[in-house]
């Protein structure tokens, strides 16, 4: 497959547009026209990963953390970043990253951990962005089916597990074309009354260009009328973190002992009463200190994340058990989710492998 085809398949499922506004997901280095036969999955990109890609004849490195996060002002070949860029280009290895957009995806990193912990009723910890727009247009009865189908194909009318959703209401439209017009119904320079159907369909805001193009290409009128309306609705399948429940209550200390085994970490940093019994679990892989209050709002007994500050432990120890389980450790198992998603959408057209190296720069001494 060409790289651009892989990107399209992936971003149709995990849109780049849902990334955190300061993130840099997507193609980092490469040519969209390149043919891809093998993909190497990793959390971070360093020289070891680039060498592994070369040795395994991987054409594409697919990382979680963006290799290029801050804007580059120069490519200095004496720096690690410059040398990696040089090697990737020299070896003709492409690099793509799915970071906060994959964090938000309903089958992404956080849901993987939730499944491993055998949580029930898993939901996003927070859905914090508003993405829905609505298109409203008017068309004669004989064109409704074609128009709704065309809009559905490019992403309108999809909500959760449902697609091709629309609302239709009948009415009367009027128009009068000038001498340069070419009306589909009626005659130029004459007022025309037409029985029309009003069509309303929701869509994600990043689909707006495709939606408008599909409307214009499939609407019978020379000048179709339409409205684009921003909504306050949130798309429930995209959100940060998860919250779910254990089958039965367990003592927090027992849960934490099991968590260490699952995450392969020798030590956890914890504040709160670890002798209490817990059932409701909140989890957010990576840096999640700013989401502690959301876990409390969802009545979670414990919140697992990484990169908590010293003062977080003071501020929350009496309100919720908080756990710093390490940035690498809370995200690395997410490669299993990435592997599963890519295999499903690429349908064995490309070989996919996971790195055999640990890229965590932190050692526990």
C-alpha positions in Angstrom: 0.0 0.0 0.0 1.1 3.6 -0.5 1.7 5.6 2.6 -1.1 8.0 1.8 -3.5 5.1 1.6 -2.4 3.9 5.1 -2.8 7.4 6.5 -6.3 7.8 5.0 -7.5 4.4 6.4 -6.1 5.2 9.8 -7.2 8.8 10.0 -10.8 7.9 8.9 -10.9 5.9 12.1 -8.6 8.0 14.3 -8.8 11.5 13.0 -5.8 13.7 13.3 -8.1 16.6 13.9 -9.0 15.4 17.4 -5.5 15.8 18.7 -4.6 18.2 21.5 -4.2 21.7 19.9 -0.5 21.8 20.8 0.3 18.3 19.6 1.9 17.3 16.3 0.3 14.0 15.2 0.5 12.7 11.6 3.2 12.3 9.1 6.6 13.4 10.6 9.0 12.5 7.8 8.4 10.7 4.5 6.8 10.7 1.1 3.0 9.9 0.9 3.6 8.3 -2.5 6.0 5.7 -1.0 5.1 2.0 -1.1 4.9 0.4 2.4 5.4 -3.3 2.9 6.3 -3.4 6.6 5.4 -1.2 9.6 7.4 -1.1 12.9 5.4 0.1 15.9 7.0 1.9 18.9 6.3 4.3 21.6 9.4 6.6 21.1 11.8 7.1 18.2 15.5 7.0 18.8 18.6 5.6 17.0 17.9 2.1 18.2 14.4 2.1 16.7 15.8 3.5 13.4 18.4 0.8 13.3 15.7 -1.8 14.1 13.6 -0.5 11.2 16.6 -0.8 8.9 17.4 -4.4 10.0 13.8 -5.5 9.8 13.4 -3.8 6.4 10.5 -1.7 7.7 9.4 1.1 5.4 7.4 2.9 8.0 8.0 3.6 11.7 4.6 4.2 13.4 5.2 5.8 16.8 3.0 7.0 19.6 5.0 10.0 20.7 5.7 12.5 17.9 9.4 12.6 17.0 8.9 16.3 15.9 7.0 18.0 18.7 8.4 21.5 18.8 8.9 23.4 15.6 12.4 22.8 14.1 14.4 25.9 13.2 17.3 24.0 11.8 18.5 20.5 11.2 21.9 20.2 12.8 23.5 16.8 11.9 25.6 17.0 15.1 22.4 16.6 17.3 20.6 13.4 17.9 17.5 14.7 16.2 19.4 15.8 13.2 21.2 12.5 12.9 17.9 10.6 13.1 16.3 12.7 10.4 19.4 12.1 8.2 19.2 8.4 8.8 15.5 8.1 8.1 15.8 10.0 4.8 19.0 8.1 3.8 17.3 4.7 4.5 14.0 5.8 2.9 12.1 5.1 6.1 8.9 7.0 6.7 7.7 8.2 10.1 4.2 8.7 11.3 2.9 9.4 14.8 -0.5 9.0 16.5 -0.4 10.6 19.9 -3.2 12.4 21.6 -5.7 11.5 18.9 -5.0 7.8 19.7 -5.2 8.6 23.4 -8.7 9.9 22.8 -9.8 7.0 20.5 -12.3 4.6 22.0 -10.1 1.5 21.3 -6.8 3.3 22.1 -4.3 3.1 24.8 -6.5 3.8 27.8 -9.2 1.3 26.8 -6.5 -1.4 26.4 -5.5 -1.0 30.0 -9.2 -1.0 31.0 -9.6 -4.3 29.3 -6.5 -5.8 30.9 -7.7 -4.7 34.3 -11.0 -6.4 33.4 -13.1 -3.3 34.1 -16.8 -3.2 33.3 -18.9 -0.3 32.0 -15.8 1.5 30.6 -16.5 5.1 29.5 -14.3 8.1 28.8 -13.1 10.0 31.8 -13.8 13.2 30.0 -15.1 14.3 26.6 -13.8 17.8 26.6 -14.2 19.0 23.0 -17.1 20.0 20.8 -16.8 18.6 17.3 -20.3 18.3 15.8 -21.7 20.5 13.0 -25.0 20.2 11.2 -25.7 20.7 7.5 -29.2 21.8 6.5 -30.2 21.8 2.9 -33.4 21.7 0.7 -34.0 19.5 -2.3 -36.8 18.2 -4.5 -38.3 14.8 -3.6 -36.7 12.8 -6.5 -33.2 13.7 -5.4 -33.4 13.0 -1.6 -32.2 9.4 -1.6 -29.2 10.2 -3.8 -28.2 13.2 -1.8 -28.5 11.6 1.7 -26.4 8.6 0.4 -23.7 10.9 -1.0 -23.5 12.8 2.3 -23.4 9.6 4.3 -20.5 8.2 2.3 -18.3 11.2 3.2 -19.2 11.1 6.9 -22.5 12.9 7.5 -25.2 11.3 9.6 -22.9 9.1 11.8 -23.5 9.0 15.5 -22.0 6.3 17.7 -23.1 2.9 16.4 -25.5 4.5 13.9 -25.0 5.8 10.3 -27.1 7.4 7.6 -28.9 9.4 10.2 -31.0 12.3 8.9 -34.1 14.3 9.7 -36.5 15.3 6.8 -39.4 17.7 6.8 -41.5 18.8 3.8 -42.2 22.3 2.8 -42.4 24.8 -0.1 -39.4 26.6 -1.6 -39.4 29.6 -3.9 -36.8 31.1 -6.3 -36.5 33.2 -9.4 -33.4 33.0 -11.6 -32.1 35.9 -13.6 -31.4 35.8 -17.3 -28.1 34.0 -16.8 -29.5 31.2 -14.7 -30.2 27.6 -15.7 -32.8 26.3 -13.2 -33.3 22.6 -12.7 -37.0 23.2 -12.2 -39.1 26.1 -13.6 -38.0 28.9 -16.0 -35.5 31.7 -15.8 -36.9 35.1 -14.8 -40.1 33.5 -13.4 -40.9 33.0 -9.8 -41.1 29.2 -9.1 -42.7 27.4 -6.2 -41.4 23.9 -5.6 -42.3 21.1 -3.1 -39.1 20.5 -1.3 -37.7 18.4 1.6 -35.5 19.9 4.3 -32.6 17.6 5.1 -30.6 17.9 8.4 -27.5 15.8 9.1 -24.8 16.0 11.7 -21.1 15.6 10.9 -17.6 16.0 12.5 -16.3 19.5 11.8 -13.2 18.2 10.0 -15.4 16.7 7.4 -16.9 20.1 6.3 -15.0 20.4 3.0 -16.0 16.9 1.9 -19.6 17.4 3.0 -20.0 20.6 1.0 -18.3 19.1 -2.0 -20.6 16.1 -1.9 -23.6 18.3 -1.6 -22.7 20.4 -4.6 -21.8 17.4 -6.7 -25.0 15.5 -6.0 -27.6 18.3 -5.6 -29.7 18.8 -8.7 -29.9 22.6 -8.3 -27.5 25.0 -10.0 -27.1 26.9 -6.7 -28.1 24.7 -3.8 -29.0 26.5 -0.5 -27.5 25.1 2.7 -26.6 26.1 6.2 -23.6 24.9 8.3 -24.4 25.1 12.0 -21.9 24.5 14.9 -23.4 22.4 17.7 -22.7 22.1 21.4 -23.0 18.3 21.2 -19.9 16.2 22.0 -18.8 13.1 20.1 -18.9 10.5 22.9 -16.4 8.0 21.3 -13.5 10.5 21.7 -12.3 11.3 25.1 -9.3 11.4 27.5 -8.8 8.6 29.9 -11.3 6.0 31.1 -13.4 5.1 34.1 -14.8 1.7 34.8 -15.6 -0.8 37.6 -14.1 -4.0 38.9 -16.3 -7.0 39.1 -16.0 -6.9 42.9 -14.5 -4.6 45.5 -10.9 -5.4 46.4 -8.5 -3.9 48.9 -6.5 -1.1 47.2 -3.2 -2.7 48.2 -4.1 -5.9 46.5 -5.1 -4.0 43.4 -1.9 -2.1 43.3 0.2 -5.3 43.7 -1.6 -6.7 40.6 -1.1 -3.4 38.8 2.7 -3.6 39.2 2.7 -7.0 37.6 0.5 -5.9 34.7 2.6 -2.8 34.0 5.9 -4.5 34.8 7.0 -1.8 37.1 9.0 -2.4 40.4 7.5 0.5 42.3 4.5 2.8 42.3 4.2 6.3 43.8 0.9 6.4 45.8 -1.0 8.7 48.1 -4.2 7.9 49.9 -5.6 5.1 52.0 -4.4 1.9 50.4 -6.2 -0.3 53.0 -9.6 0.8 51.8 -11.7 -1.3 49.4 -12.1 0.0 45.9 -14.2 -0.7 42.9 -14.4 2.3 40.6 -11.1 2.8 38.7 -10.0 5.8 36.6 -7.0 5.6 34.3 -5.2 8.0 32.0 -1.9 6.9 30.4 0.9 9.4 30.3 0.8 12.8 31.9 -2.5 13.1 33.7 -2.1 15.3 36.8 -4.6 17.9 35.4 -7.3 15.2 35.3 -7.5 14.2 39.0 -10.5 16.4 39.6 -12.4 14.7 36.8 -11.7 11.3 38.4 -13.1 12.6 41.6 -16.2 14.0 39.8 -16.8 10.5 38.4 -16.6 9.1 42.0 -13.6 7.0 41.2 -11.9 5.3 44.2 -8.5 5.5 42.6 -6.8 7.3 39.7 -3.8 5.9 37.9 -1.7 8.1 35.7 1.9 9.4 35.5 4.0 12.5 36.2 2.2 13.7 39.3 3.8 16.6 41.2 4.9 16.5 44.8 2.0 18.8 45.8 -0.6 16.6 44.1 0.0 14.0 46.8 -0.8 16.5 49.5 -3.8 18.0 47.7 -5.6 14.8 47.0 -4.6 12.1 49.5 -7.8 12.6 51.5 -10.1 12.6 48.5 -9.0 9.8 46.2 -6.1 7.4 45.9 -3.7 8.7 43.3 -1.0 6.6 41.6 1.9 7.6 39.5 2.7 4.4 37.5 5.2 6.0 35.1 4.7 7.5 31.7 6.3 4.7 29.7 4.7 2.0 31.7 1.1 3.4 31.4 1.4 3.7 27.6 3.6 0.9 26.3 0.8 -1.7 26.4 -1.1 0.6 24.1 1.0 -0.7 21.2 -1.2 -3.8 21.4 -4.2 -1.6 20.7 -2.4 0.1 17.8 -1.3 -3.3 16.4 -4.9 -4.5 16.6 -6.4 -1.4 14.9 -3.9 -1.3 12.1 -4.3 -5.0 11.4 -8.0 -4.6 11.2 -8.1 -1.7 8.8 -5.1 -2.8 6.6 -6.4 -6.4 6.3 -3.0 -8.1 6.1 -1.9 -5.9 3.1 1.1 -4.7 5.1 3.2 -6.6 7.7 3.1 -5.1 11.1 5.6 -5.7 13.9 6.2 -4.3 17.4 9.6 -3.2 18.5 11.5 -5.5 20.7 13.4 -2.7 22.5 12.5 -0.8 25.6 12.8 3.0 24.9 12.0 4.1 28.5 14.9 6.5 29.4 14.2 6.0 33.1 15.8 3.3 35.1 14.8 2.2 38.6 18.0 2.0 40.6 
